[in-house]
Amino acid sequence: MKDQEGNMNSEQFTKAQSGAGFIAALDQSGGSTPKALKLYGIEEDAYSGDAEMFDMVHQMRTRIITSPAFDGDRIVGAILFEDTMDRQIDGRASADYLWNVKHIVPFLKVDKGLAEEKDGAQVMKPIPNLDDLLARARDHGVFGTKMRSVIKLPGAGLQAVVDQQFEVARQILAAGLVPIIEPEVDIHSPEKGKAEEQLKEALLRGLDSLDDGQSVMLKLTLPDENNLYRELVEHPKVVRVVALSGGYNRDDACDKLAANHGVIASFSRALTEGLTAQQSDEEFNATLDAAITNIAKASNT
């Protein structure tokens, strides 16, 4: 069985659509990498320049991915940064290792960051050479992509975010990959609930504009109103709705997630909370196992 454009692994599609567990977001990049390393116990004076920084973050991600706690029974997929996709884990290309060793579906972050705020939102910066990146991702065995925008207020900026997300999603679908559309609503927005209501309606219109046979995934902020996104969860053109932690700590994120049925986690900071470079392998694996257990339980509620 093949997807809309004839390239998709049907086993990966089935797992992405209905597999138990959650999607691990391991895609910090550029400006967010020093913060991720600092939380991991590595200060900025421990490395010099981007090359050393990315070497260290790859060591961190390799330690997570190769941990026995990081298993395909509780983890549906993992989102990678481009640099991670281009590297190896235990002598295998990263995406190949994820799928063929761990049975975890590989995704790739494709956006290049956020543009300046306008009308209460930040669309994505242009993504140059996207077709080339998508072709390379497909060659690596990547199943889907992820791209993030940020919404701070309801209004015209929110609609601009959704319009851009679906425009790029069509390009990704044409390349035979499944896009994760991520229009994050800032958890500190003074009009968060109103923005989420408007976002739901805009997403429904976007989904209805897709061609027959096309489907996407959605990565959304945990909403103020429980089960607000039920229509999206049940929509025939949505493979899966996943939730970002958005700055909530792990316990709060898991509590909110468990109250939204049919939505699974795609956590980044909430997944790696408590992991440090200084831990022994036994301590590291136990901490990661506890996190994965909690997040998977909340995702399967």
C-alpha positions as CSV (number, residue, x, y, z in Angstrom):
1,M,0.0,0.0,0.0
2,K,1.3,3.5,-0.9
3,D,0.2,7.0,0.1
4,Q,-1.2,9.9,-1.9
5,E,1.9,10.2,-4.0
6,G,3.0,6.5,-3.8
7,N,5.9,6.8,-1.4
8,M,4.7,6.1,2.0
9,N,5.3,3.0,4.2
10,S,1.9,1.7,5.1
11,E,3.2,0.2,8.3
12,Q,4.4,3.6,9.4
13,F,1.1,5.2,8.4
14,T,-0.8,2.7,10.5
15,K,1.5,3.3,13.5
16,A,1.2,7.1,13.1
17,Q,-2.5,6.8,12.9
18,S,-3.3,4.4,15.7
19,G,-0.2,3.3,17.5
20,A,-0.2,3.5,21.3
21,G,2.0,6.1,23.0
22,F,3.2,9.5,21.9
23,I,5.6,11.3,19.5
24,A,8.9,12.4,21.0
25,A,10.0,15.9,19.8
26,L,13.8,15.8,19.6
27,D,14.1,18.7,17.1
28,Q,15.5,21.6,19.0
29,S,17.7,23.6,16.5
30,G,19.6,26.8,16.1
31,G,18.7,29.2,18.8
32,S,17.0,26.7,21.0
33,T,19.9,24.2,21.2
34,P,22.0,26.1,23.8
35,K,18.9,26.2,26.1
36,A,18.3,22.5,25.6
37,L,22.0,21.7,26.4
38,K,21.9,23.9,29.5
39,L,18.9,22.1,30.8
40,Y,20.9,18.9,30.1
41,G,23.7,20.2,32.3
42,I,26.0,21.5,29.6
43,E,26.9,25.1,29.9
44,E,27.8,27.3,26.9
45,D,31.4,27.5,27.9
46,A,31.7,23.7,27.4
47,Y,31.7,24.0,23.6
48,S,33.0,26.4,21.0
49,G,31.0,27.2,17.9
50,D,28.1,25.5,16.2
51,A,29.9,22.4,15.1
52,E,30.8,21.4,18.7
53,M,27.4,22.5,19.9
54,F,25.7,20.2,17.4
55,D,28.1,17.4,18.2
56,M,27.0,17.6,21.9
57,V,23.3,17.8,21.2
58,H,23.6,14.7,18.9
59,Q,25.3,12.9,21.8
60,M,22.4,13.8,24.0
61,R,19.8,12.7,21.4
62,T,21.8,9.5,20.8
63,R,21.8,8.7,24.5
64,I,18.0,9.2,24.6
65,I,17.2,7.2,21.4
66,T,19.5,4.3,22.3
67,S,18.2,4.1,25.9
68,P,16.2,0.9,26.5
69,A,13.5,3.1,27.9
70,F,13.0,4.7,24.5
71,D,11.0,1.9,22.9
72,G,8.5,1.5,20.1
73,D,5.9,0.1,22.4
74,R,5.3,3.5,24.1
75,I,6.7,5.8,21.5
76,V,4.9,6.2,18.1
77,G,7.3,8.5,16.4
78,A,10.2,10.9,16.9
79,I,10.7,14.4,15.3
80,L,14.3,15.0,14.2
81,F,16.3,18.2,13.4
82,E,17.9,18.1,9.9
83,D,21.4,17.8,11.4
84,T,20.2,14.7,13.3
85,M,18.8,13.1,10.2
86,D,22.1,13.6,8.4
87,R,24.0,11.8,11.2
88,Q,24.2,8.2,12.4
89,I,23.2,6.4,15.5
90,D,25.1,3.2,16.3
91,G,26.4,3.1,12.8
92,R,23.0,3.5,11.1
93,A,21.4,6.6,9.6
94,S,19.2,8.2,12.3
95,A,15.9,7.6,10.6
96,D,16.8,4.1,9.7
97,Y,17.8,3.4,13.3
98,L,14.6,4.7,14.6
99,W,12.4,2.6,12.4
100,N,14.3,-0.6,11.8
101,V,15.8,-0.9,15.3
102,K,13.3,0.8,17.5
103,H,10.1,0.6,15.3
104,I,9.6,4.3,15.9
105,V,8.3,6.5,13.0
106,P,10.7,9.2,11.9
107,F,9.6,12.8,11.3
108,L,11.7,15.8,10.2
109,K,11.4,19.4,11.3
110,V,11.5,21.5,8.1
111,D,10.8,25.0,9.1
112,K,13.5,27.6,9.4
113,G,12.1,29.5,12.4
114,L,9.6,32.3,12.8
115,A,9.2,35.6,11.1
116,E,8.6,38.8,13.1
117,E,5.3,39.1,14.9
118,K,2.5,40.7,12.8
119,D,-1.2,41.0,13.7
120,G,-0.7,38.9,16.9
121,A,1.1,36.0,15.2
122,Q,4.3,34.8,13.7
123,V,4.2,32.9,10.4
124,M,7.2,30.8,9.3
125,K,10.2,32.3,7.6
126,P,10.6,31.2,4.0
127,I,11.9,27.6,3.6
128,P,14.4,27.7,0.7
129,N,15.1,24.5,-1.2
130,L,12.3,22.7,0.6
131,D,11.7,20.3,-2.3
132,D,15.4,19.2,-2.1
133,L,15.1,18.7,1.6
134,L,11.9,16.7,1.2
135,A,13.6,14.5,-1.4
136,R,16.5,13.9,0.9
137,A,14.2,13.1,3.8
138,R,12.3,10.6,1.7
139,D,15.6,8.9,0.7
140,H,16.5,8.6,4.4
141,G,13.2,6.8,5.1
142,V,11.5,9.7,6.9
143,F,7.7,9.4,7.0
144,G,6.6,13.0,7.7
145,T,7.5,16.5,8.6
146,K,6.8,19.1,11.2
147,M,6.6,22.9,10.9
148,R,5.8,25.5,13.6
149,S,4.1,28.9,13.7
150,V,3.0,30.8,16.8
151,I,-0.3,32.5,17.5
152,K,-0.5,35.1,20.3
153,L,-3.9,36.7,19.6
154,P,-7.0,35.9,17.5
155,G,-7.5,37.8,14.3
156,A,-5.9,38.2,10.9
157,G,-2.5,36.9,12.0
158,L,-4.0,33.6,13.0
159,Q,-5.6,33.1,9.7
160,A,-2.3,34.0,7.9
161,V,-0.6,31.3,10.0
162,V,-3.2,28.7,9.0
163,D,-3.1,29.7,5.3
164,Q,0.7,29.4,5.2
165,Q,0.7,26.1,7.0
166,F,-1.7,24.5,4.5
167,E,0.1,26.0,1.5
168,V,3.4,24.4,2.6
169,A,1.5,21.2,3.6
170,R,0.4,20.8,0.0
171,Q,4.0,20.9,-1.1
172,I,5.0,18.3,1.4
173,L,2.1,16.0,0.5
174,A,3.1,16.3,-3.2
175,A,6.5,15.0,-2.1
176,G,4.9,11.9,-0.6
177,L,5.3,12.8,3.1
178,V,2.8,13.5,5.8
179,P,3.0,17.0,7.2
180,I,2.5,17.8,10.9
181,I,0.9,21.3,10.9
182,E,1.8,23.1,14.1
183,P,0.1,26.4,14.7
184,E,1.1,26.8,18.4
185,V,-1.2,29.1,20.5
186,D,1.0,30.8,23.2
187,I,-0.1,29.5,26.6
188,H,0.4,33.1,27.9
189,S,-2.0,34.7,25.4
190,P,-4.5,36.9,27.2
191,E,-7.1,35.6,24.7
192,K,-6.0,32.0,24.5
193,G,-9.5,30.5,24.6
194,K,-10.8,32.8,21.9
195,A,-7.7,32.2,19.7
196,E,-8.3,28.4,20.1
197,E,-11.9,28.7,19.0
198,Q,-10.9,30.7,15.9
199,L,-8.0,28.3,15.2
200,K,-10.3,25.3,15.3
201,E,-12.7,26.8,12.7
202,A,-9.7,27.9,10.5
203,L,-8.2,24.4,10.6
204,L,-11.6,22.8,9.7
205,R,-11.8,25.0,6.6
206,G,-8.2,24.2,5.7
207,L,-8.9,20.4,6.1
208,D,-11.9,20.7,3.9
209,S,-9.8,22.4,1.2
210,L,-7.5,19.3,0.9
211,D,-7.9,17.0,-2.1
212,D,-9.5,13.6,-1.7
213,G,-7.0,11.1,-0.3
214,Q,-4.8,13.8,1.3
215,S,-4.4,13.8,5.0
216,V,-2.3,15.7,7.6
217,M,-1.4,15.6,11.3
218,L,-2.0,18.5,13.6
219,K,0.2,19.5,16.6
220,L,-1.7,21.9,18.9
221,T,-1.4,23.6,22.2
222,L,-3.4,21.9,25.0
223,P,-6.7,23.9,24.9
224,D,-8.4,25.8,27.8
225,E,-11.6,23.9,27.0
226,N,-11.2,20.1,27.3
227,N,-12.0,18.2,24.1
228,L,-12.3,21.4,22.1
229,Y,-10.5,19.7,19.2
230,R,-12.7,16.6,19.1
231,E,-13.9,17.5,15.6
232,L,-10.3,17.6,14.4
233,V,-9.5,14.3,16.1
234,E,-12.4,12.7,14.3
235,H,-11.9,14.4,10.9
236,P,-11.3,12.0,8.0
237,K,-8.4,14.0,6.7
238,V,-6.5,14.0,10.0
239,V,-4.1,11.2,10.7
240,R,-3.6,12.1,14.3
241,V,-3.9,15.1,16.6
242,V,-0.9,15.6,18.9
243,A,-0.2,18.1,21.6
244,L,2.8,20.2,22.5
245,S,3.7,20.9,26.1
246,G,4.1,24.6,25.3
247,G,5.9,25.5,28.5
248,Y,3.8,23.5,30.9
249,N,5.8,21.3,33.2
250,R,5.4,17.5,32.6
251,D,2.9,16.9,35.4
252,D,0.6,19.8,34.3
253,A,1.0,18.9,30.6
254,C,0.1,15.2,31.3
255,D,-3.0,16.2,33.4
256,K,-4.2,18.5,30.6
257,L,-3.5,15.9,27.9
258,A,-5.4,13.2,29.8
259,A,-8.5,15.4,29.7
260,N,-8.4,15.6,25.9
261,H,-9.5,12.2,24.6
262,G,-8.0,11.0,21.4
263,V,-5.0,13.5,21.5
264,I,-1.5,12.1,22.1
265,A,1.6,14.0,23.3
266,S,4.4,15.4,21.2
267,F,6.5,16.7,24.0
268,S,10.0,18.1,23.9
269,R,11.1,19.8,27.1
270,A,8.5,17.9,29.2
271,L,10.0,14.7,27.9
272,T,13.7,15.5,28.7
273,E,12.9,17.2,32.0
274,G,15.3,15.9,34.6
275,L,17.8,14.3,32.2
276,T,21.4,15.5,32.6
277,A,24.8,14.6,31.1
278,Q,26.1,14.0,34.6
279,Q,23.7,11.1,35.4
280,S,25.0,7.5,35.3
281,D,23.3,5.4,32.6
282,E,21.2,3.7,35.3
283,E,20.0,7.1,36.6
284,F,19.5,8.5,33.1
285,N,17.5,5.5,31.9
286,A,15.3,5.4,35.1
287,T,14.5,9.1,34.7
288,L,13.7,8.7,31.1
289,D,11.6,5.6,31.7
290,A,9.5,7.4,34.3
291,A,8.9,10.3,31.9
292,I,7.9,8.0,29.1
293,T,5.6,6.0,31.3
294,N,3.8,9.1,32.5
295,I,3.5,10.7,29.0
296,A,2.4,7.4,27.4
297,K,-0.2,6.9,30.1
298,A,-1.7,10.4,29.5
299,S,-1.6,9.9,25.8
300,N,-3.5,6.6,25.9
301,T,-6.3,7.9,28.1
